[in-house]
Amino acid sequence: MLEERNIRKTCGYSSAGPSLHAGSTQLRSKLLQQSPAPACPTPESGCPHPSRTGNLTAEPADPARVSSRERLELVALVYSSCIAENLVPNLFLELFFVLQLLTARRMVAAKDSDLEPNPGAVDSLESPLFQSVHDCVFFAVQVLEHQFHVLSHLDKGTLKLLAENERLLCFSPVLQGHLRAAYEGSVAKVSLAMPPSAQAVSFQPETDNRANFSSDRAFHTFKKQRDVFYEVLREWEDRHEEPGWDFEKGLGSRIRAMMSQLSAACSHSHFVRLFQKQLLQMCQSPGGAGGTVLGEAPDVLNMLGADKLGRLRRLQERLVAPQSSGGPCPPPTFPGCQGFFRDFILSASSFQFNQHLMDSLSLKIRELNSLALPQPEPSDEDGESDVDWQGERRQFAVVLLSLRLLAKFLGFVAFLPYRGPEPPPTRELQDTILALRSQVPPVLDVRALLQQGLRARRAVLTVPWLVEFLSLADHIVPMLDYYRSIFTLLLHLHRSLVLSKESEGEMCFLNKLLLLAVLGWLFQIPTVPEDLFFLEEGQLDAFEVDTVASEHGLDSMPVVDQHLLYTCCPYIGELRKLLASWVSGSSGRSGGFVRKITPTTTTTGLGAQPPRTTQGLQAQLAQAFFHNQPPSLRRTVEFVAERIGSNCVKHIKATLVADLVRQAESLLQEQLVTQGQEGGDPAQLLEILCSRLCPHGAQALTQGREFCQKKSPGAVRALLPEETPAAVLSSAENIAVGLATEKACAWLSANVTALIRREVKAAVSRMLRAQGPEPAARGERRGCSRACEHHAPLPSHLISEIKDVLSLAVGPRDSEEGVSPEHLEQLLGQLGQMLRCRQFLCPPAEQHLAKCSVELASLVVADQIPVLGPPAQQQLERGQARRLLLMLVSLWKEDFQVPVPLQLLLRPRNVGLLAATRPREWDLLLFLLRELVEKGLMGRMEIETCLGSLHEAQWPRDFSEELATLFNLFLAEPHVPQPQLRACELVQPNRGTVLAQS
């Protein structure tokens, strides 16, 4: 449509292509990588063009002056649908484009004949859209309303700028309110990168000692080259920011001289190991330019112990962080310390070094990619496993960042011989290169690793590092069959990651958002063909990508938080910079604001916080201690601290919190006795108890310290070798005590009060349910008679018993395993007794029992329960099965007080159990359905709907015919008892029988 070409042309988009987003991707990336507010020349004639030039006065946007409102709403709806269904390559590039329209200052003329309306057009549908700032802002707001679920996961700074945008408030107050609520409810913080210090990798006695070298000369040569390497690194660190300093001129000759002395293969292997470890130590942090690393420099702010430390830290980040990441689609770069290692590889120009480096990087990538990351067990109580989960999420982030860094340099070295600024100039030359390159095996079988990651539901770990590897590819790589299949699979994955799907078992939202961000960035890289995103749709059927995460897959775990998202995709921050540029340009107006930096002083804080200074010095001493010890010692100490801290929290909950709960029960009992029949407000009782007991939570910190001091030394001594020197052992014990105490006390100080309140509230609710002021009314409400002695079995016991029966029916078993009919009747009798007593029954347990009872009925109907008895009897008799079904129907009708999911009886999985029986017998199912109708548990229409939906499933042909006959029999005569039916009778019913029944 003409309006599509209009909006795309006005913002540098091409109208060619099969969809709204199709067109010149390179042109779009080039334009969007420029400054967020580029200067826009004003041609002499043409249609209006939205301009964001900072020196132009912003034109006020008025909703009343929007033209063609209905057409704009329609275009916004189509455009938003394309974004929602991932029919555009880059989600955040589209958001950046929409925010550009939102912050357009005024319209300027654009000389483009394509934008001029057709002079012969009389229909208003052919007139161009976006002829004013009002149209642009209206369209942008409409799209943002549809994309609120993505906007709500942006950082707090971006949400604040959006919520304070006066145009958005004018055009959609409802969206502005939602953004304000999202901003106030957001607790995630995105910290900017901080440059690390180039600290040397510690000596590794397992691999760097004399025994690992062929001769003394090779050993001493490696030590000399190690010293030269760190001299080069220090000089680069001191001089690379000086104007006019060049890496090749300053260090190239020394690097090549050093590499020439590494003649033996073992020397190259040792140096590559050192090179790789130094790379991880310096560049594992965000963007290779910062973050907390194991050997970071002393924190000056912590040493000063300054007051208002948070403000000073934010100021430090703003002063040292890079100003831009290169636009919303930056090309692959090597920021910060990564630049040193890239230039080192280029200056070394050593084939041997590159080959050893690729081998080492490939091995490390395989090792980390297959690492079994711990996954926390889901907990119904908030915060119970926070200590464990924080460590596991941190471990995932470290592994992911390490993989991305290693894959980036592997791609750089692997494709270095083929990389050029432009693709082959002629088709003949391109075909020749393709024929040659197709015979070269890949340096790493990334396709197999990707397929393994998708099958194991670990896409959130595998795809980000694979994107880094492919981003360094040359122009020929996407044309090779091997890599083209990888791009096709990634494209299919991209299409399947629909953010609006939030069903149970789906990949977590932030996990999806991370994959969409990295894949969108990959599709916009200049070396990736422009038409790849749109021409591969016909090949997608050959691949199957299931985004429903399995129970034990990383994709289903919330391993990605907002900080990790911005760390892996710093270009998302361009949205905030774009909005900030609008605010700075509008600061003179009423709607803008200018961030003010409040001066602060450190005079009063230098001596006011000695614990912070002591803590900082202790951390530095620990770093120095570990630097001179084997890495295994550090891992052992950190492991002990992690587990002791977690055990400390559980110990406090089992001792101190449990004692406080018992005190709360005693106080509540006294209160109930004192009040008698008058009763009291449960909320008021809870507040009284909490006000008395919560102050005792301060004891948790003291007991936590004592627990860590008692348990940590023994754990360290048990795990370290007996030959460990006494001084090293003592230092390791002290560090473990300190780390464990810090972890445990940090969690307890933040959560122990809430934990006590939650446990006391649960105890109060439990006692009030059991000892209310009116026993008669309570008994009637709970379904328990006055004469009940509460001897019914516990719900947890019955759930375990029923699950055991279900497992015997569906799990692996031998001929000696089974259950007797008497035991089944006894089990259902106990279930009825417990449902009538209800002393210890809560709604979740009752719902679970209802579902288990329906599953048990399905197995009885399908005759899938193994029966103990004589050798000839391996199944339930018909009379026994009907008696069990009648007991279940009675329980559903009389005793259950929660909705029973009877629809599960007719779902394909349970009905499909009949397909495995030979011969198939349907009388029990018909008997059960008629009982349900007679007792009013299910309606005829409901059963007919469920039976009709069964035809949509894929069944064997004979089974489908039997199922259709069953449906007809149920419709014909639902109230007359059916005789036993065999499979042959369902397929070919006797005419006389059918006539008699009808």
C-alpha positions, 0 to 999 in steps of 0.5 A: 500500500502507498501508506506502507511505502510512505512510512518506510521511506520516511524513516529510511526503509525500503518498500521492496519485499514481501512484508511490512518489514521487507527491504534493504536490511543493510540500509536500515541497519546503516541508518539506525546505527547512526546517532539517535538524532541525526541531522536531516537535510531539508529538500526543496520539495516533496512530501513531509518527512518526520525529523528528529533533528535536535536543533529544531523546535518540537511541534506539539502533537494533538490527537484531535488533528490526526488524519485517517484515524481508522486507517492508521489503527488498521495499519498499526494493528497489522504491523503489531501482529507482524511483530507479535508473530515474529514476522519481522527479523528484529523486535527491538529494531521495530521498537526503536523505529516506533520510538523514533516516530513517537519522538519526531519533532516536526515534518520536513519535505522529502523529495521522493516521487514514490511518496507523492499521491496518485493524481488520478486516485479519487479514493481516499484509500490511496492517499498517503498516510503519515503527513503530520507529526500527529499521525506519526505519534498516533501510530506509534502510541497504537503500536506501543499499546499492543507491545506493552508486554515487552515494554514492561520488561525493559529497565527502569530508566526506559520505563520512567522516560516512557511514562513521563513522555508528554506525548504518550500521556496526551494520546493514551493516558491508559498506557501511561498509567500502565507504564507508571505502574510497571516502573513502580513495580520493577525491582530489577536494576541494570548496572553499567559496565566497569573496566577490570584490571589486567591481573595475571592468571595464577600459576597452575601446578597441574599443567604448568610444572616442569613435568609437562614440558619436553625439556628444561629449555622448553620449560624456561622458554615458556616462562620467559614468554609468559613474562613477555606476554604480561609485559605486552599486556601491561603496556597495552593497558597503559597506552592504548587510550593515548591519542595516536598510539597504534597496536601494531607499531607499538607491540607487533614486532615483540609479539611476533618475536615471542611467537617465533620462539614457541617452536614446539607443539607443547609450547604452543599448547601451554601458551594457548591455555594461558591466552584462553584463561587470561581472555576469560579472566579479563573479558568474561564480564559484560561486553569485555569491558567490565563487571566483577571478575575474580581479580578485580582492582580494589574498589576505591569507594568501598575502601573510603566507606563513603556516605551515599555510596549508591550515588557515588557508584552510579556516578562512577558508572556513568563517567566510565561507561561507553556512551553508545553501543553503535545503534540498535543493530551494531556490527560485531565488535571487540570492545574493551579488553577484547580488543587487545586479544583480537589485535594480538591474534592479528599481529601474531600472524601465526598459523600454529598459534591459530590452530592450537587456539581453535582446538582449545576454544572448541574443546572448552565450548563443548565442555561448558555447553554440556555442563550439567547446570544445577536446577532448583526444585520448585518451592511453594513458599516464597523465598525458601530456596532463594539462597540456592537459586541465586547461586545457580542463576549466577553460575548460569550467567557465568557459563553463558557469558564464557561461552559467548566470549569463547565462541566469538573468538572461535568464529573470529579465528576460524573465518579470519582467512576468508573475511573481506569487506565485500562479497565476491564480485561475480557469480562465477567466482562465488560458485568457485569459492562455494565449491571449495569451501563446501569441502572444508569441514567446520572447525566445530560441529555447531549444527549437532550442538544446536540440535542437541540443545534444542532436544534437551531444552537448553536453547537459552544456553546454546543459541546465544553463543552460536549467534556470537560464532555466526556473527563473525562469519564471512559473506560465503558462510550463509551460502554453504549448505551446512551453515544454511541449514543452521540459519534455517533452524534458527529462523524456525526457532525465531518464528516459534518464540511467540511472546504472547504464549504463556501456557504451562510448560512454555519457555520463560518470558525473559528466556524467549526475549533473550533469544529473540534479541540475539537472533534479531541482531544476527539477522541484521548483520551485513554478512547475512543475506537480506532475503534469508529471513523471508525466503526460507519459509518453504523449508521450515516444515523440514525442522521441528522446534518445540518451545514447550520446555520439558520438566528438567530443561533450562528453558523452563527455568527463569535463568535469565534476568533483566541484568543478563538480558542487557548484558548480552544485548547492550543495544537494547539500551539504545531505546533509553538513549533515544528517549533521553535525547528527546527529553534533553531536547525538550528540557526547556519545555514543561514536560521535560526533566533534567537529571540532577547530580547532587554533590556529596562529601566523604568527610563524615563517612571516612571514619563512620563505617569501619566495618565496610573498610574492614570488609573490603580489606578482607576481600582483597586479602582473600583474593591475594590468598587465592591468587597464589593457590591452586584453583581447586582450593578456591572452588572448594572454599566457595562450595563450602560457603554456598552449602553452609550458608544454605544449610544455615537458613534451613537450620534457622527455619527448623529451630528458631522459626519453629520455636516461635511458631510453637509459641504462637500456637500457645499464645493463640490457644490462651487467647481463644480460651480467654475470649471464650465464645466471643471470638476475635478478628483473625487479622487482629490476632495475627498482628498481635502475635507477629508484634510479639514474636517478630522482634525475636528474629534478631536472634537469627543473625547470632545463631547463623554466625554461630552455625557457620563458625561451627560447621564451616571449618570441619567441612573445609578440612574434610574436603581438602587434602590431608597434605594441605599446610596448616597455614593454608588450611587455617586461612581457607577455614577463616575465608569459608566462615566469612563467606558462609556467614555473609551469605546466610546473614544477608538472606536472614536480615532481609527475609527472616521477618517475612518468614516468621510472619508467613509461618505464624500466619499458617499456624494461626489459620490452621488452628482457627480452622480446627478450633473455631468458636462455634463447633457446630457451625464449624462441623457443618462447614467442614463436613465433619459431624460432632461425633467425629473423632478425627481418626481418618487417614492423612491426605498425604498418605492417601495421595501416596497410596493412590499414586502407587496404584497409578504407577503400577498401572502405567509404569514398568512392573514385573509379573509379581506386582499388582493390587488386590480388589479388596485393597482398592475397595479399602482405599476408596473407603479410606478416601470417603472417610477422610473426605467426610472428616476433613480435619486435615484436608486443605483445598489443594490436597482435595483437588489433587485427590479429585484428579487422582480419583478420575485417573483411577477411574480411567484405568479401571474402565480401560482394565489396566490395573494389574490384579493379584490373585490366581494365575488365571486372574490378572484383571478385575472381574466385571462385577468388581470393576462396576462396584469400584466405579459406583464407589467413585461416583458416590464419592464424587457426588456426595463427598468431594467439595471441590470441582471434580475434573470429570472431563479428563475421563474423555480426553484422548490420553485416557480413552486411548488406553482402550486401544491397547486392550484386545479384545476391546470392551466398552461396557464399563465406559458406557456404564460410567457415562450413564451413571454420571448422567443419572447422578447429575455429575455431567450433562448429556451435551457435555459428554457429547461434546467431549466424545465429538472432540475425540474424533479430532485425534489421530487413531487407528482406523478400526479404533475410530470406527469403534469410537464412532459406534460408541458415540452413536450408541450413547446418543441412541439409548443412554439410560438402558444398561448395555450388555458387554460389547466386544470390538467386533460388535462395535464395528458390525453390530447385530441388527436384532440387538440394535433394533431391540435397543432402539 
